[in-house]
Amino acid sequence: MNRFFERHVEIVLNDNSQIPEATLDLDYYLLESERKRQIVKCIDEVSGNVITKNEICKSYGVEVVKRQAGAPDEKEGFEDVFQSKEKALKLVRMLADHTVTPSTLAYVLDDLIGI
């Protein structure tokens, strides 16, 4: 599995100017998986042998990592959400735009696409 950084969102938890700011950092990743799939191409009429072809199939998922004080605090990810990279990237952007956290990722994906 490959993991590609896509977006970073910083949330200021305390904006009182007399107290140092506490932040929550969310990093959003695109996950890419490759699997070999064997498909039947045809059957040889003379020998009766099945001729197969190996095909590489890619699927895409998402991962959200929450960091506090620079250290990873929590993460959640789901592989094989889409066969389309474009759809997965659109989902990653939407998750970042709405500051979805690791603890809410499963619920959001269930509401959006029924995972």
Secondary structure, DSSP 8 states (H G I E B T S, - for coil): -EEEEEEEEEEES---TTS---EEEEEEEEEEEEEEEEEEEEE-TTT--EEEEEEEEEEEEEEEEEEETTEEEEEEEEEEEES-HHHHHHHHHHHHHTT--HHHHHHHHHHHH--
